[in-house]
Amino acid sequence: MAAALLPSGCRLIDASRGPDQAADAADQADAACGTAPLVVDDFEDGVTGSDWLAYNDDGAALEEADGVLRVAYSGVDPAWAGYATADSHDIRGGSISAEIAQVGGMTILEFHSGDTKVQTYVSDGILRATIMIGTETVSALEIDYLPEVHVHWRMREESGTVHWETSADGADWTEIDARPTPLVAEDVTLLVSGGGVAGDEPAEFESVAIELANCRAGSL
């Protein structure tokens, strides 16, 4: 088997040194990796990028127009639409962030692996940081949604913990919750979506960015 080339800044970890030492070395290597962009989409071109798969239910319409990704609702029953990453990814040391132009219905960022969902979303004027397993919500932090304060949302994974963060300017972030990573972080689909019924305002995303650790992004 040919030797694999490691991205700059990454190191091979010798697991023979014992589980504790190997874990410490892995953490040190991850810290040196830095991040690389996987997706940076400002929705200005009106075209679904190759890293995304678009989906929609009947009763939910999805479009890139006017510089936003918009989900509009027309059904009696809740319907969903959005973008999901075309491939699953290793999110250890990575993140998904979005600038929200308008919340409407249920406006959501999500990590999804197996039957577990990790979400940031707003509905009915409440900002939530949630973990769902199947149909059961096992963790939920709820705060009032403040449009001028909670403009940017970010979920990131670091050293076995998911952090939920918000920002007014996309530069200075405030953590609203943190929990042990509840899903298989090596195999995650990332989504940006909206759900709702006729009469709900559209969900509108100004931009979305996904970053992965350099050591993860360059490996199979």
Order of alpha helices (4+ residues) and beta strands (2+ residues): alpha-beta-beta-beta-beta-beta-beta-beta-beta-beta-beta-beta-beta-beta-beta-beta-alpha
